Amino acid sequence: MWVPKEVAGWFQISKDTVAALREELAAVKAERDAFKSEVMTSRISQDWLRVKVNQLELQNTALLEKAYDIKVPAPEIIRQPSVDPKWDPRNFSFEDVGNEMAGKLGLPLYGDKDN
């Protein structure tokens, strides 16, 4: 099949263009990795802070009970799973959640295998 030179020229990419795209891709990947590291550091710091605040609240309620004989509930900060807004942790059970929800939760999917 014969293709005109103008049409074939549309699909030719210069070496400089490819090199520029590779450099840009490397820069974007480095930026992505830096953001991933920053997010992980932030999550670790938030978890540490959450645990410390919960410890202080428990200590505060224990001291109130010991000093004034007042029983108050200790507030607790918990981290909500950011998976699906329709998923309610109060409805947790050990029943099969299905492949769609398991994929959203990051759980492994097991197919029906006849071995």
Order of alpha helices (4+ residues) and beta strands (2+ residues): alpha-alpha-alpha
